[in-house]
Amino acid sequence: MATDRPRRAAHLAQPLGRVLRDGFGELRVLQWHEPVPDGMTPSRFLNRPDALRLLGGLAQDYFNLSTLRTLARESPFGQTAGPMETPALLDLLAGALTHGELRLVRAPPPTTPLPLPIEKAPVPEVAPQQISASFTLLAVENETDLPVSDLKLILKLPGAGDQQQATDAAGRIQVHGVSGPSAAVSSKVSGATFEKSWAYVKLDAAFGGAKGKGKRSASGEFAIRVVAYRVRTGDTLESIAKAHRISADDLTKFNWGTTDRKQVDAFLSLLVGCTERGPDGHYRFDDQDSPGTLLVPQPIDVSGLSLEETHVMRLHKLHQPDFTFSA
């Protein structure tokens, strides 16, 4: 494999710069010629199964899977015609990791400063005046910076409890008279459907401002995280929903816009690939179901947001072509 590298040098004008995230922090994907940034630790793979196990875990997250697809498409070794199914994609990338064409390096965890010694502070003669501040959030489409209106969010403000708010025509939520160190933003998935949902990407600091007028939705829209779940023998709609702390109705409504069991059975057969029926006459899941994938909506929950600063929530509109269902 190393003998091919000089011939590929002309294709490597720009570093990949791809970032993946798991429960331990951040991973960055490098090509073989890129140096390891200071403070980052290379991940080493003894064989292809080791690499496949790591990539399979990362691919459970929608945004990681999207990044892996982009990575394969842009890399010199990923000369594919059209979209690849997930197993083939992961096998291609695992081979690249095993042979050293790609490397994964892990960023160090954020350091927590040691607490300062506690000293007795003098008792003030006059209590300090509580300063009132404002909290501002701007929701935009990640690809275009256009504002997203009528987005339902839950604000957790100091001293004011939880407040359900919706973004205005400019994609903005602004609350005045807030006192405290920081705020938090979360969302609900109850009632969310695929068509009315926006996938959360990240929160940024303030930028130049959203472009144009907001995209309005009469019934409001949802900000969520999306998990692609591979069904297994013994799974049920209820057990999958319970494991992700949502209801079975929320799961079926998000995937297919209905909770009617006859309609759900039709979708399980057509879109999930279920073939076996249980004693109750309804379809049941099996390891052999193909593509055998359900999308699970999860709420967002971001805390530690400072006041007197505009926070930009970047979102991605869900479309069916975004997802490649695979076994």
N, C-alpha and C positions, 0 to 999 in steps of 0.2 A: 504493500500500500504506500510505503514511504517513497518509492520510485516515482509515483504519479504526482507528487507534490510540486516539483518544479514546473511541470506542464500546466498545472492549474493556477499558477501564480497570477496569470493575467486576469483570472476571474475573481480575484480577491481584492478588489480596489477598496472596498469599505468593510470594516469589522461588522459582525452580525449584531452585537449589542442587544441580544435578546435576554429578557429577564423572566424567570419562573419563580413561583412562590409555593412553599409548602408550610407545614405546621412548625418548622424550625427556623424559618426566615426566608432569605432570598438567595436564589441561584442564578448565576450568569453563564450564558453559553458563549464559548470562545471557539474560533477556528484554530487549527494546529499552529498557525504562525503567529497568533496574537499572544503577547506576554500576559502573565497572570498579574492582575492589579495588586498593589501593595495591600497586605492585610487579608487577602482572600486565600482560601484553601482549596486546592484541586481535589475533586472527587475521583477516586481510582476504581476501575472496574476490572475484576479478574476475568470475567467472561461475559458473553452476550446475555445469558439469563439474568445476571446481576443488573445489567443496564436496563433490560426489559422490565424488571420488577420496579426499579425506580421510576422509569418513564410511565409505566402503567399507573402508579400511584399519582403522579403529577397530572396525568391526563384526565383524572376524575373531575378536575376543576375545569370549567368551560373556557376560562381565559387562558389557562396553561395549554389546553388542547389547541386553541386558536393560534397561540404563539408557536407551538410545535409544527403546525401545518405551514405557517408562514416561513418558519425556519427551513423546513424541507424544500419548500418551493423556491427559496432564494439561494440555497446552498448549491455549489457546483455539482455535488453528487446526487442531488435530488431532481434529476431530469425526468419528470413525470408528465404525462399528458392527461390533464384533468385531475379532479380530486381523488385522493386515496382513502380507502377505508382505514379505520383506526389501527387494526392489527398490522397491516402492511406499513403504515406510517411509523409505528413504534419500532417495528423490526428494522426498517431502514435506518432510523436514528440510532438504535442500539448498536447496529453494525458500525456506524460512523464513530460512536463513542468508544467501542471496543478497539477499533483500529487506529484511534488517535486523530481522525479527521476533525472531530469535535471534542471539546473538553467542557466539563461542568466545574465551575468554581463557586464555592460558597462564601457569601459575605459574612463577616464577623457579626455576632449578635450585638445590639446596641448596649453600650456600657451604662451601668447605673452608678452614679457617684455615691461614695460612702456618705452616710448622714453625718452632719456636723454635730459636735457635742452640744447637748442641750444646756443652755444657760438660762438662768433666771432673768427674765426681762423686767425692767422697772415698770411698775403699774402706772399707766398714763393718767394724768390728771383729768383729761377730757377724752372721751371715746372718739376715735376718728370717724369722720363723716363717710357714710356709704356712698360710693361713686356709682352713678347710673351710666350704663353703657348700652350699645346696640349690638345685635347679632344679625349678620347678613349672609345668606346662602344664595348662590346662583347655579341653576341647573342648566347644563348645555349638552348638546350632542357632541360626542367626542370627536367625530370625524369632521364636523363642519363648524363647530362653535356656535351653532344656532341655538337659541333658548328653547327649553322644554317647559311648556306650561301645563297647568292642572296636574302636576305631579304630587301625589299624596305622600307626605312625610310626617314623622312624629318628632317634634323638638322637645328635648329635655333641658329646660332652662333653670339656672340656679334660683331657688326661691319661688319658682312659678309652676313647678311640676311638669307633667307631660302635656303638650299641646299638639293637636293634629292640625296641620297647615297644608295648603296647596300653593304651588308656585303660581305667580300671576302671568300675564301675557308676555312679560319680559323674562320669564323663567326665574323670578326672584322671590325670596321670602326674607322679610326684614322685620325684626321685632326690636322696639325701643324700650328703654327703661329697665334693662336687665342688670342685675348686680350679682357678682360672683366671679370665680376664677375662670370658668370655662363652661362650654355647653356640649351637648351630644345630639346626634341625629340617628334615627332608626326608621324602620318601615314595617308594614304588615304585608302578608301574602294572602290573607283571607279574601277571596273574591277575585284574585288576580287571574287573568287569562294571558295566553301567549301573545295575542294581538295587542293587548293594552299594557304590556310590560316593557320596561327599559332595564337592561342589565347594567348594574353598577360597575364602573371601571376604576375610578380613584377620585380622591379629593385633592385639588390643587390650590395654591395660593391665588390671590386675585390676578386677573389679567386685563387686557384692554377693554373687555366688555363683549357681551354676546352680539352677534350680527343679526340684523333683520328682526322680524316679528316672530313671536312664539307660535309653535304648532299647537293648536288648541284641540282638546278632546272633550266632548260634551260630558262624558261620565267620569273623567279623571283617569289617571294612569298610575302605574306602580313601579317603584324602584326596587329591584331584587338582585340577589345573586342566583346563578343557575348552576346546578350540579347535574351532570349526565350520569345516570345510574344504570349499571348492567344488571338485569334481573337474574336470579338464581333459583334453582329448584327449591321449593319450600317457601319462597317469598309470596306475600300477598300484597294487595294494594294497601291494606291496613298496616301491615308490618313495616313496609317501606316508608309510609307516611309517619308512623310512630317513631321510627329510627331517626327521622329528620325533623321531628317535633312540629309536624303540621297534621291536618286532618286528611283522610282519604278523599273527601269531597274536594278539598283544595288541590290535591294532587291530580285528580281526574279533570277538574275544571281547567286547571292551568294547561294540561297537555291537550285536551280535546274540546274544551268549552262546554262540557256537560257532566252531570252526575247521574244521569239515567243509566241503569245497569245494562239494559239491552244495547244502547248506543255505545257504552264503554266496551262491551264485549266485541262489538263490531270493530272498534278501533284497535283493541288488543290483537285481534286476528289480522287486521289489515296492516297496521303500522308497527306493532311490536313483534309480530310473527308467532303468536301463541297458537298451538295446535291441539293441546290436550285440555279436556274439560274435567272439572272436579265432580264430586257427587251431587253438588247443588246445580249442576248444569252450566255453570259459568266457567270461562277460561281460567286456567291456572298457569303460573310461570314454570319454566323449565330451563335448564342450562343450555339446551339445544335451540331455544327460541332465537330467531334471527330476523331483524337486527337485535332484538332483545334489549332495547334501551328506552328508559323513561327519563324525562327532564323533571328535576325536583326544584321548585322555587324555594329560596331561603331569604329571610329578611336581612337587610343591611343593619349594621350597628357600629357607628363611628363616634368615638368620644374624644375628650381633650381638645375641643375646638375653641380657640381663643376668641374673645370678644373684640369689638372694634376692628374687625378684619373681615374682608369678604372671602368666603370659602367657595370655591368652584367645584361643584359635583359633576364629574364627567360620566356620561351614560352612553350606552350603545343600544340602538333599537333592534329588537329581535326580529329575525326573518328566518323562515324555514331553511333556505339554503345555507345558513350559518352552521347547521348541524349535519354531520354525516353519521348516520346510525350504522353501527357495526357490531359484529358478534363479539 
